[in-house]
Amino acid sequence: MNEDTKSDEKKTQELKLQETKKPSNPRANAMPTNGFVLLVDGKLKTQYQTAEEATAAAAKLKQSYPVIKVEVYDAAARISTEVETHS
């Protein structure tokens, strides 16, 4: 392989990573100031940009593990909402 082929492959990989953005994980010692964060048993887990994304992820998690306490924390409003299972 030559240098051009390697750099093209690297660029392609970088573009794929940018297209499939994963939600960020907040720092454990600082409350977020924007976005929506999943709280699982009182611990900050994954941060999402919209309430819909966070609520969907929380519902899926709660459906898989009904015993855990899952909340969606609105960082801007500083309010958390518990997610319940729907039977």
N, C-alpha and C positions, 0 to 999 in steps of 0.2 A: 504494500500500500504506500502511496505517496502522501505528502503533506496535505495536498488539496482534498483528498478523499477523507482523511482523518478529520480535518476541520469541518468538512461538510457533514459528516456523521455527528460530530459534536454539536453543531448548530441545530441539526434535526432533533437530537435528544433534548436540547435546551428548549426548543419550541414545544415539544410534547409535554415537558414538565410545566411550562407556563400555561398550556391549554387545560391541563388537569390539575388546577389549583386545589389543594386540600385545605380544609379549615385549619386555622392556626391554633396552637395550644398556648393558652395564656401562662404567664409566670405564676408560680405557686404563691409567691409572697406579695403580689400586688393585684388589687382589684382592677379590672379593665374599666376604661372610661367610655368606650363606644362599642357598638355591636351587641351581640347576644351570646351568652355563654351557657353551656350545659353544666349544671351542678349535679353531681352524682354522689349521693350520701354526704352532701355538704362540701364536696371538694370540686374546685374548678377543673373542668375538663377541656372541652373543645369550644372554640369561638367561631361564630358565624356572622355574616354580614346582615342577614335579614331574619326577622322573627319566624317567617315561614320555614326557612331551612332548619333553624334551631328546633322548632316545634316538631317538624317531621322526624328529625334525628332522635329527639327525645321520645317520641311516641314509639318509634321502632325499637329503641333501647328498652323502654318500659315493657313493650310487648314480649321481647325476648327474655327479660329478667324482671318479672313482676314484683319481686320482693324488694328491690332497691328503690330508694327515693330519688326521683329525677325531677329537677326543676329547670326552667329556662329563666336566666337572669338577664334583664334588660339593663345594660350598663349605663345608658344615658339617663333613664328614669330611676335607676337604683331600686328596681322592684323585681322580685323573683316570683314565678308562677309555677306551682307544682303540676306535674303531668300525671293524670290518672289513667288507668287501663280502662278500655271500653269492652265490656263483655257482650 
